[in-house]
Amino acid sequence: MPDSLHKGNDVTFEEFVKYLIHHNYSDDGPLDRHWQHYHRLCHPCHIQYDFIGKYETLIEDATLILASIHADNDVQFPDRKSTAQALSKQYYGKLPKDLFENLFKMYRIDYEFFGFPSPNFKDYI
């Protein structure tokens, strides 16, 4: 029996994306919360959030939140370098175009809800 059935450590990124897409369009039940659509997890139409932060602006968002609760003099959010863009290119760039586009279709509503630009396959190759 492949190790991936127990641990998932020998699954390629392409195999994982295929699993997500297949599972999303099947009757196998909801996706694991780690891969679930954000709009289904946090219900933005039903909950009045005071603030929605983004990973891309994490430092600025944290600074704003800390200032809004008057903790900016007492607490500092750790500064860190992001490798997300390089990793995204490394992984998404290896996907066939149709798989990349199907993955985006699957999460399209989240992109629209939270103001992210639509990904372009050419940016990853």
N, C-alpha and C positions, 0 to 999 in steps of 0.2 A: 504494500500500500504506500503510495507516495507520501513523503513527509508533509507536503502541502495540505493534505487533508486534515492533519493534526495541528500544524504550526503555521502554515502559510509561508514558510521561509524560502521555498524554491519556486514561488509564483513570480512570473515576470510582470512588469507594469502593464504590458499589453493584455496579458491574461486577466489581470485584475480589472482593467477597464471593460473587457468583454463580459466579465462576471457582473459588474455593476449594471451595465446596459441590459443584459439579459434579465437579471433579477428585477430591475426597475419595470420591465414590460411583461413580467410573468405574474402568476398568481401565487408566488412563493411567500407572500406576506411582506411587511415593510422592510426596507433596508435597515441595516444596523445604524444606530444613531450617528456614528462617525461619518457615514457616507450619505445620510439622509439629506433631503432638500431643506435648506434653512427655513424657507417659508412654511414648511410643515412642522418644524421643531419649535420655532419661536413665535408663530402666529402673529405676524405684524399687522394683520387686519383686525385682530381682536384685542390686542394689548397695546395700551398707550405707553410706549417706551419714552423715557426722558432723553435717552442718548443711545445711538447705535454707532459703535466704533468699527474701524476697519483695520485689518492687519497692516495694510499699506501705510496707514497714518497712525500706527500704534503709539509712537512716542508723543506726537502732537495730541492725540486723543487722551492719553493718560495724563499729560500735563494739564489739559483743559479740565478733566474730571477732578484731579487733585486740587486745582485752584478753585473749582466750584464748591468744594466741601472745605475749603480753607485749610487744606493739609499740604499745600505745595511747599511750605517752609519746613515741614517736618518729614515729609516722605518724598523720595526721588524715585522715579521709575528708572530701572537700569537701562542704560544706553546699550544698544547692540547692533551688530551688523546683520543685515538680512541676506540670506543666500537664496531666497525664494525664486527670484527671477532666473538665476543660473540653473537651479534645479528644475524649474518648470521647463526651460528650454531643453535640458538634458533628457527629461522623460517624455514630454509631449512631442518633441522633435522626432522621436523614434516610432511614434504611432502612425499607422496608415491614415491618410486624410479622411476617409469615410468614418473611421473609428473616432477620430478627433472630433469630427462634426457631430456624430451621434452623441458623444459625451457632452458636448456643449448643448445640444438640443435637450438633453436630459435635465440640465441645470439652468436652462435659459431663463426661466421665471425668477430664479434667485439672482441672476445677473441683472435683470431688469428691476426687480424690487429694490435691490441695494445699490443701484447706480454704477455697476461695473461695466466697462466697455465690452462689447462682444469680442471674444478672442478671434484672432485671425491666424489660420494655419501657417501662413507664410512667415509670421513672426517667430515661429518655433523651429523652422528648418534652416 
